[in-house]
Amino acid sequence: MLTPEQIFGFLLAAVAITAAPGPDNLMVLGMGMSKGRLQGAVFGLGCALGCLSHTVLAVLGVSALIAASPVAFTLLRIVGGAYLVWLGVQSLRSRGGVRAADSGQPDAALGALLLRGVVANAVNPKVVLFFLSFLPQFVVPAQGQVAGQMAVLGVLFTVQAAVLFGLLALFAGAIGRWLQRRPRAGAWLDRAAGALFIGLGARLLLVR
Protein backbone atom coordinates (compact mmCIF):
# COMPACT_ATOMS: atom_id res chain seq x y z
CA MET A 1 0.00 0.00 0.00
CA LEU A 2 2.84 2.38 0.89
CA THR A 3 6.11 2.59 -1.01
CA PRO A 4 9.46 2.55 0.85
CA GLU A 5 9.97 6.15 -0.27
CA GLN A 6 6.67 7.18 1.32
CA ILE A 7 7.48 5.43 4.58
CA PHE A 8 11.02 6.82 4.78
CA GLY A 9 9.96 10.39 4.00
CA PHE A 10 7.07 10.24 6.43
CA LEU A 11 9.10 8.78 9.29
CA LEU A 12 11.87 11.34 8.75
CA ALA A 13 9.40 14.20 9.09
CA ALA A 14 7.47 12.52 11.92
CA VAL A 15 10.58 11.93 14.04
CA ALA A 16 11.78 15.50 13.54
CA ILE A 17 8.38 16.88 14.54
CA THR A 18 8.01 14.57 17.55
CA ALA A 19 11.51 15.40 18.81
CA ALA A 20 10.98 19.16 18.55
CA PRO A 21 10.03 20.92 21.82
CA GLY A 22 6.32 20.72 22.48
CA PRO A 23 3.81 20.12 25.27
CA ASP A 24 3.80 16.32 24.94
CA ASN A 25 7.53 15.64 25.01
CA LEU A 26 8.17 18.26 27.70
CA MET A 27 5.46 16.68 29.88
CA VAL A 28 7.04 13.26 29.32
CA LEU A 29 10.45 14.66 30.19
CA GLY A 30 9.13 16.35 33.32
CA MET A 31 7.27 13.21 34.36
CA GLY A 32 10.37 11.07 33.87
CA MET A 33 12.54 13.45 35.89
CA SER A 34 10.11 13.93 38.77
CA LYS A 35 8.26 10.60 39.04
CA GLY A 36 10.62 8.06 37.49
CA ARG A 37 11.49 6.43 34.19
CA LEU A 38 8.64 3.93 34.18
CA GLN A 39 6.04 6.58 34.99
CA GLY A 40 7.38 8.85 32.27
CA ALA A 41 7.38 6.02 29.72
CA VAL A 42 3.79 5.02 30.57
CA PHE A 43 2.61 8.62 30.32
CA GLY A 44 4.45 8.96 26.99
CA LEU A 45 2.79 5.80 25.70
CA GLY A 46 -0.57 7.33 26.54
CA CYS A 47 0.32 10.51 24.64
CA ALA A 48 1.33 8.42 21.63
CA LEU A 49 -1.86 6.33 21.74
CA GLY A 50 -3.87 9.54 21.75
CA CYS A 51 -2.65 10.06 18.19
CA LEU A 52 -4.84 7.16 17.07
CA SER A 53 -7.99 9.19 17.76
CA HIS A 54 -6.68 11.98 15.53
CA THR A 55 -5.82 9.41 12.87
CA VAL A 56 -9.41 8.16 12.84
CA LEU A 57 -10.74 11.72 12.50
CA ALA A 58 -8.28 12.50 9.73
CA VAL A 59 -9.10 9.29 7.82
CA LEU A 60 -12.85 9.83 8.05
CA GLY A 61 -12.74 13.56 7.39
CA VAL A 62 -10.34 13.61 4.47
CA SER A 63 -11.85 10.52 2.86
CA ALA A 64 -15.32 12.08 3.09
CA LEU A 65 -14.09 15.30 1.51
CA ILE A 66 -12.41 13.47 -1.37
CA ALA A 67 -15.59 11.51 -2.03
CA ALA A 68 -17.95 14.48 -1.65
CA SER A 69 -16.17 17.44 -3.17
CA PRO A 70 -12.79 17.99 -4.82
CA VAL A 71 -13.27 21.72 -4.15
CA ALA A 72 -13.69 21.08 -0.41
CA PHE A 73 -10.57 18.91 -0.39
CA THR A 74 -8.64 21.67 -2.17
CA LEU A 75 -9.84 24.12 0.47
CA LEU A 76 -8.67 21.75 3.21
CA ARG A 77 -5.28 21.52 1.49
CA ILE A 78 -4.95 25.31 1.39
CA VAL A 79 -6.07 25.81 4.98
CA GLY A 80 -3.84 22.97 6.17
CA GLY A 81 -0.82 24.36 4.33
CA ALA A 82 -1.40 27.83 5.75
CA TYR A 83 -1.73 26.34 9.24
CA LEU A 84 1.59 24.50 8.95
CA VAL A 85 3.30 27.65 7.70
CA TRP A 86 1.84 29.55 10.66
CA LEU A 87 3.18 26.90 13.04
CA GLY A 88 6.57 27.24 11.41
CA VAL A 89 6.63 31.01 11.79
CA GLN A 90 5.63 30.68 15.44
CA SER A 91 8.48 28.21 16.01
CA LEU A 92 10.99 30.49 14.28
CA ARG A 93 9.90 33.39 16.47
CA SER A 94 10.18 31.33 19.63
CA ARG A 95 12.98 32.14 22.04
CA GLY A 96 13.40 28.49 22.88
CA GLY A 97 12.63 28.28 26.53
CA VAL A 98 12.93 24.52 26.73
CA ARG A 99 12.63 23.70 30.39
CA ALA A 100 12.02 20.31 31.90
CA ALA A 101 10.00 21.32 34.90
CA ASP A 102 8.39 19.08 37.48
CA SER A 103 5.16 17.64 36.16
CA GLY A 104 3.30 19.28 39.02
CA GLN A 105 1.04 16.24 39.36
CA PRO A 106 0.71 13.97 42.40
CA ASP A 107 1.81 10.36 42.22
CA ALA A 108 -0.66 8.18 40.34
CA ALA A 109 -1.08 4.55 39.34
CA LEU A 110 0.38 3.51 36.00
CA GLY A 111 -3.09 2.99 34.53
CA ALA A 112 -4.09 6.50 35.53
CA LEU A 113 -0.91 7.91 33.99
CA LEU A 114 -1.59 6.05 30.73
CA LEU A 115 -5.14 7.42 30.60
CA ARG A 116 -3.92 10.92 31.47
CA GLY A 117 -1.52 10.82 28.54
CA VAL A 118 -4.21 9.59 26.13
CA VAL A 119 -6.65 12.30 27.21
CA ALA A 120 -4.03 15.07 27.17
CA ASN A 121 -3.30 14.32 23.52
CA ALA A 122 -6.76 13.29 22.31
CA VAL A 123 -8.57 16.44 23.48
CA ASN A 124 -6.01 18.85 22.02
CA PRO A 125 -7.69 20.56 19.01
CA LYS A 126 -4.32 21.74 17.70
CA VAL A 127 -3.22 18.12 17.24
CA VAL A 128 -6.42 17.41 15.29
CA LEU A 129 -5.62 20.28 12.92
CA PHE A 130 -2.04 19.10 12.65
CA PHE A 131 -3.02 15.56 11.64
CA LEU A 132 -5.54 16.87 9.10
CA SER A 133 -2.73 18.96 7.59
CA PHE A 134 0.15 16.51 7.93
CA LEU A 135 -1.05 13.04 6.97
CA PRO A 136 -2.53 13.86 3.52
CA GLN A 137 0.83 15.16 2.28
CA PHE A 138 2.27 11.66 2.27
CA VAL A 139 -0.71 10.03 0.58
CA VAL A 140 -0.48 9.17 -3.12
CA PRO A 141 -4.06 9.10 -4.46
CA ALA A 142 -2.93 7.34 -7.65
CA GLN A 143 -2.03 4.28 -5.55
CA GLY A 144 -5.63 3.98 -4.38
CA GLN A 145 -6.97 3.21 -0.90
CA VAL A 146 -6.45 6.74 0.38
CA ALA A 147 -8.11 5.97 3.72
CA GLY A 148 -5.93 2.89 4.14
CA GLN A 149 -2.76 4.86 3.39
CA MET A 150 -3.67 7.50 5.97
CA ALA A 151 -4.52 4.86 8.57
CA VAL A 152 -1.13 3.17 8.12
CA LEU A 153 0.64 6.54 8.32
CA GLY A 154 -1.23 7.36 11.53
CA VAL A 155 -0.20 4.05 13.09
CA LEU A 156 3.42 4.64 12.02
CA PHE A 157 3.30 8.07 13.65
CA THR A 158 1.92 6.56 16.85
CA VAL A 159 4.62 3.86 16.96
CA GLN A 160 7.52 6.26 16.40
CA ALA A 161 6.07 8.66 19.00
CA ALA A 162 5.81 5.84 21.55
CA VAL A 163 9.45 4.86 20.91
CA LEU A 164 10.73 8.43 21.15
CA PHE A 165 8.71 9.23 24.25
CA GLY A 166 9.94 6.01 25.86
CA LEU A 167 13.56 6.93 25.15
CA LEU A 168 12.91 10.44 26.43
CA ALA A 169 11.58 9.06 29.72
CA LEU A 170 14.45 6.55 29.97
CA PHE A 171 17.09 9.26 29.66
CA ALA A 172 15.04 12.02 31.31
CA GLY A 173 17.67 12.87 33.92
CA ALA A 174 20.55 13.16 31.47
CA ILE A 175 18.46 15.08 28.92
CA GLY A 176 17.19 17.47 31.60
CA ARG A 177 20.73 18.25 32.77
CA TRP A 178 21.86 18.73 29.15
CA LEU A 179 19.04 21.21 28.51
CA GLN A 180 19.80 23.11 31.70
CA ARG A 181 23.45 23.51 30.67
CA ARG A 182 22.49 24.62 27.15
CA PRO A 183 19.55 27.05 27.40
CA ARG A 184 19.89 27.98 23.71
CA ALA A 185 19.39 24.40 22.58
CA GLY A 186 15.64 24.88 22.63
CA ALA A 187 15.87 27.86 20.30
CA TRP A 188 17.79 25.85 17.70
CA LEU A 189 15.37 22.93 17.99
CA ASP A 190 12.48 25.35 17.51
CA ARG A 191 14.15 26.83 14.43
CA ALA A 192 14.67 23.40 12.91
CA ALA A 193 11.04 22.50 13.58
CA GLY A 194 9.92 25.85 12.19
CA ALA A 195 11.80 25.33 8.94
CA LEU A 196 10.29 21.85 8.63
CA PHE A 197 6.74 23.12 9.23
CA ILE A 198 7.15 25.92 6.66
CA GLY A 199 8.56 23.50 4.10
CA LEU A 200 5.69 21.06 4.60
CA GLY A 201 3.15 23.86 4.47
CA ALA A 202 4.61 25.30 1.28
CA ARG A 203 4.59 21.86 -0.28
CA LEU A 204 0.94 21.41 0.59
CA LEU A 205 0.07 24.82 -0.86
CA LEU A 206 2.10 24.59 -4.07
CA VAL A 207 2.05 20.94 -5.09
CA ARG A 208 -1.15 19.60 -6.62
ABEGO torsion letter per residue (X at the ends): XBBAAAAAAAAAAAAAAAABBBAAAAAAAAAAAAAEAAAAAAAAAAAAAAAAAAAAAAAAAAAAAAAABAAAAAAAAAAAAAAAAAAAAAAAABAGGBBBBBAGBBBBBAAAAAAAAAAAAAABAAAAAAAAAAAAAABBAAAEGAAAAAAAAAAAAAAAAAAAAAAAAAAAAAAAAAAAABAAAAAAAAAAAAAAAAAAAAAAAABX
